[in-house]
Amino acid sequence: MKWDNEDDKRGSHSEWNPIDMYRRLWGEQLGVYIFADKDHDVKYISYTGVDGMRDAIDDAKSLGKDRDAALVKALYTESFDDAESLAAELIAKYDPPNNRT
């Protein structure tokens, strides 16, 4: 399922970035990250807490969760609980294929 830009209105967010550039562009914020292909078809959604976005994305990539993905986007949250609940909502909505494996 393609990313719905209405979901960007949930708070502050990054733009879509090439999946190999996130380390240079982002800090260690709390939030949800989304992997998608070049057409914005969502492939994987997860969240991070105090460890930060960079380490969480590294971990997901090492597990192959970036399969068929070319882009990554972040939705920033105020707390770990907010990130966890937002990720659950988005996973239910998009049913990303790489979340099933």
Secondary structure, DSSP 8 states (H G I E B T S, - for coil): -B--GGGGGGS-B---EETTSHHHH--S--EEEEEE-TT-BEEEEEEE-TT-HHHHHHHHHHTTTTTT--EEEEEE-SSHHHHHHHHHHHHHHH--GGG--
